[in-house]
Amino acid sequence: MISEISGALIDIGYTIPGQSWTYWHLGPGPGPDYMDSEQGREWSHKTARAMASNLYAVAQALAATPVPPPPS
Protein backbone atom coordinates (compact mmCIF):
# COMPACT_ATOMS: atom_id res chain seq x y z
CA MET A 1 0.00 0.00 0.00
CA ILE A 2 2.74 2.48 0.92
CA SER A 3 4.49 1.85 -2.40
CA GLU A 4 1.31 2.81 -4.26
CA ILE A 5 0.89 6.01 -2.24
CA SER A 6 4.58 6.95 -2.62
CA GLY A 7 4.46 6.24 -6.35
CA ALA A 8 1.37 8.39 -6.78
CA LEU A 9 2.94 11.29 -4.88
CA ILE A 10 6.15 11.03 -6.92
CA ASP A 11 4.08 11.04 -10.13
CA ILE A 12 2.57 14.43 -9.22
CA GLY A 13 5.87 16.01 -8.18
CA TYR A 14 6.47 15.23 -4.51
CA THR A 15 9.91 14.21 -3.26
CA ILE A 16 9.76 11.02 -1.21
CA PRO A 17 13.04 10.27 0.59
CA GLY A 18 14.16 6.70 1.11
CA GLN A 19 12.69 4.93 4.13
CA SER A 20 10.11 7.68 4.64
CA TRP A 21 7.75 5.35 6.49
CA THR A 22 8.02 2.86 9.29
CA TYR A 23 6.10 -0.22 10.26
CA TRP A 24 6.19 -3.14 12.66
CA HIS A 25 8.37 -5.73 10.96
CA LEU A 26 6.42 -8.76 12.22
CA GLY A 27 3.74 -8.06 9.62
CA PRO A 28 0.06 -8.88 9.47
CA GLY A 29 -1.53 -12.09 10.61
CA PRO A 30 -1.68 -13.95 13.89
CA GLY A 31 0.71 -12.92 16.58
CA PRO A 32 1.11 -10.39 19.34
CA ASP A 33 -0.09 -6.83 18.86
CA TYR A 34 2.64 -4.16 18.84
CA MET A 35 1.36 -2.78 22.14
CA ASP A 36 1.23 -6.23 23.78
CA SER A 37 4.83 -7.29 23.15
CA GLU A 38 8.32 -5.83 23.23
CA GLN A 39 9.19 -7.97 20.21
CA GLY A 40 10.23 -5.82 17.25
CA ARG A 41 10.02 -2.50 19.09
CA GLU A 42 13.72 -1.65 18.94
CA TRP A 43 13.74 -2.42 15.21
CA SER A 44 10.70 -0.18 14.67
CA HIS A 45 12.24 2.63 16.74
CA LYS A 46 15.56 2.36 14.87
CA THR A 47 13.70 2.49 11.54
CA ALA A 48 11.71 5.51 12.72
CA ARG A 49 14.93 7.35 13.66
CA ALA A 50 16.34 6.64 10.18
CA MET A 51 13.08 7.85 8.62
CA ALA A 52 13.17 11.11 10.58
CA SER A 53 16.82 11.70 9.69
CA ASN A 54 16.18 11.11 5.97
CA LEU A 55 13.11 13.35 5.92
CA TYR A 56 14.97 16.15 7.71
CA ALA A 57 18.01 15.90 5.41
CA VAL A 58 15.85 16.09 2.28
CA ALA A 59 13.83 19.00 3.71
CA GLN A 60 17.07 20.91 4.41
CA ALA A 61 18.40 20.21 0.91
CA LEU A 62 15.16 21.34 -0.72
CA ALA A 63 15.00 24.48 1.45
CA ALA A 64 18.54 25.40 0.36
CA THR A 65 17.99 24.52 -3.30
CA PRO A 66 14.31 24.32 -4.25
CA VAL A 67 13.32 22.26 -7.27
CA PRO A 68 12.10 24.70 -9.94
CA PRO A 69 8.65 24.26 -11.44
CA PRO A 70 8.49 22.34 -14.70
CA PRO A 71 8.91 24.39 -17.85
CA SER A 72 5.71 25.58 -19.44
NUNUMI-920340 format. One record per atom (N, C-alpha, C): x, y, z; residue in one letter. Coordinates in steps of 0.001 Angstrom, whole numbers, plus 524288, in hexadecimal, padded with zeros to 5 digits. Layout:
XYZA
...
//
This chain:
803337FB5A80000M
800008000080000M
80366804F180000M
807718050080350I
80AB3809B180397I
80D8680AA47FE74I
80EE0806807FBA6S
8118A8073F7F6A2S
80DE5809D07F2B5S
808E28088F7F2E2E
8051C80AFD7EF5BE
8046F810C67F09CE
80417812047F59BI
8037D8177B7F741I
8085B81A997F5DCI
80CFF818757F710S
811DF81B287F5C3S
8125C81BF17EFE3S
8112A817EA7ECE1G
811708185E7E731G
80DCA81C8F7E51DG
8091481CCF7E738A
80555820C77E580A
8074C826457E6CFA
80970826F77EB79L
80B7B82C1F7ECF3L
8101F82DAD7E98AL
8138F829FB7E85EI
8180182B167E4F5I
8161582CA47DF8CI
8120E829F47DDA3D
80FEE82B217D871D
80DE4830B97D7FFD
80C1C832FC7DC4FI
80A0C8385A7DC00I
80DEB83C647DE16I
812DB83ABB7DEEEG
816EA83E8E7E00CG
818FF83EC67E591G
8173783B787E911Y
8194A83B7D7EE61Y
81E89838AA7EE8FY
821C883A367F250T
826B3837847F343T
825DE833E87F7E4T
826D182EEA7F71BI
8262282B087FB42I
82B82828B87FC7BI
82DCE82A38800EBP
832ED8281F80253P
832A2822498037AP
8371681FB1802F7G
8375181A2F80453G
835D381940809F9G
8335B814E980AF3Q
831938134781021Q
82E6F81797812C6Q
82AA8819C180FEES
8278181DFD81224S
8229181BFD814C2S
82289817248164BW
81E43814EB81957W
82099810C581CEDW
81D9C80F55820CET
81F5580B2F8244DT
81AC18079882560T
81BE3802FF8270EY
817D07FF1F82818Y
819F97FB1682BE6Y
8168B7F7F482E02W
818327F3BA83175W
819CB7EF3882E10W
81E8F7ED7182E77H
820B57E99F82ACEH
81E6A7E42082B52H
81B457E30982F3CL
819127DDCB82FBAL
8147C7DCF282C07L
812897E108829AEG
80EA07E08282596G
809387DF1282775G
805A17DE90823B9P
800397DD5182502P
7FF9D7D78782664P
7FB2B7D63682839G
7FA087D0C38296EG
7FA1B7CFC182F40G
7F9907CAD7830BAP
7F96C7C97D83643P
7FE8A7CAE3838F5P
7FE287CC2D83DBBG
802C97CD85840C6G
801847D1E48448CG
805557D355847AFP
804587D76984B8EP
803937DCBC84900P
8005F7DFED84B56D
7FFA97E555849AFD
804797E87384B4AD
805BB7EC838486DY
80A517EFC384994Y
80A437F18F84F44Y
805B67F31185134M
8054D7F5248567EM
805927F0D385AA7M
804DE7EBF585922D
804CF7E7A685CE0D
80A097E4E285D6FD
80DE87E65485A6CS
812DC7E38585A72S
817577E75585988S
81BC67E62485BBCE
820807E93985AC3E
8232D7E779855BFE
821787E3168539BQ
823EA7E0DF84EF3Q
8237E7E4A584A5BQ
827E57E5E484800G
827F77E94084367G
828077EF1284484G
8276D7F09B84962R
827227F63F84A8FR
82C347F91B8495DR
830A37F6DD84AF5E
835987F993849FAE
836857FA2F84429E
835277F63784113W
835AB7F68D83B69W
832377FAEE83946W
82D647FB3483B1BS
829CD7FF4883952S
82BC8804AC83ADCS
82DCB8052E83FA0H
82FCB80A4284166H
834A080BDA83E4BH
8381B8081783D39K
83CCC8093483A15K
83B3380AF483497K
8376B8085283243T
83587809B882D10T
8331280F2782D26T
830368105B8313FA
82DC281587831B3A
831DC819D483225A
8361B818C3834FAR
83A4E81CB283559R
83CDB81D9383008R
83DA68196782D07A
83FD5819F3827C1A
83C1681D0482449A
8370E81BE8824B9M
8331C81EAC821B0M
8334C82487822DDM
83358825DD827D1A
8336F82B6382954A
8385C82E1682759A
83CC782B78827BDS
841B182DB2825DDS
8418782E9F81FF7S
83F9082ACC81D08N
83F3382B6181756N
83B7A82FC3815D0N
836FA8300581857L
83338834288171DL
835828399081838L
8382483A1781CAEY
83A7683F1781E1BY
83EC8840AA81A4BY
8421883CEF818CDA
8465783E1881521A
8443883FE980FDCA
8402F83D5180DF2V
83DE883EDB808E9V
83B3F8442980968V
838938451E80DB8A
8360B84A3980E80A
83A1984E9C80E8BA
83E8384DB981128Q
842AF851AD8113EQ
844DD8529480BC1Q
845C384E6D808DDA
847DF84EED80393A
84416851E18000FA
83F0B850AD80080L
83B348535F7FD32L
83A7A8590D7FED5L
83AFF85A2F803E0A
83A9B85F9F805A7A
83F2A862CB8037DA
843CF8607A8035FA
8486B863358016BA
84851863BF7FB81A
8465E85FD47F8D5T
8464585FCD7F319T
8410385D9C7F14AT
83D06860E47F0FBP
837E885F007EF63P
837F385CE57E9CDP
834B0859197E8E5V
83408856F77E39DV
8309785ADF7E094V
8326D85CB97DC1DP
82F41860807D930P
82A6885DEC7D6E5P
82671861007D5CCP
821CF85EC17D34FP
8232B85CD27CDD2P
82011859277CBD4P
82128857407C695P
8208585B9C7C292P
8236285B3A7BE49P
822D285F467BA42P
81D5385F2C7B7EEP
81B94863BC7B64FS
8164A863F17B415S
81624862417AE7CS
//
